[in-house]
Amino acid sequence: MVPNITRGRRVYGLLAYLWGPGRREEHVDPHLVAAWDGAGDLADLEPVLRGDRYDVRHLTDLLEIPVRAGRNPPRTPVWHCSVRAHPSDPILTDQQWSAIAADVLARVGLAPPGDEQAVRWIAMRHGADHIHIVTTLVRQD
């Protein structure tokens, strides 16, 4: 696995890009593979296709709740980690990518297993060989 981590300010902009066509129409079948403890059913979080674009506003709002409620949120509250399989690795299932996302977040200390007050996060997939993990860096408590 090859990770790439960046920080940013705008959840909406990142999600709109991830659920968009990509720079060269390379984003295909964008969908969630995992989300934070207590998020509920992934189908209820999934952005809805409206015309030719996905509406990511509801998911953005849910991810930003702790940031808006926080007293001194960081200037760059968005943590984005793309995780790519090595070219020689087999194609993984959504369930396997879900486990990898949870493991990454546990290892970096953002969402330890069973911590229902950890940061809010999602893992999405729009290609066969990688996922994107998006978190907001304010705990729910």
Secondary structure, DSSP 8 states (H G I E B T S, - for coil): -EEEEEEES-HHHHHHHHTS--TTS---S-EEEEE-TT---HHHHS-EEETTEEE-HHHHHHHHHHHHH-SS--SS-EEEEEEE--TTS----HHHHHHHHHHHHHHTTSS-TT-TTS--EEEEEEETTEEEEEEESS---
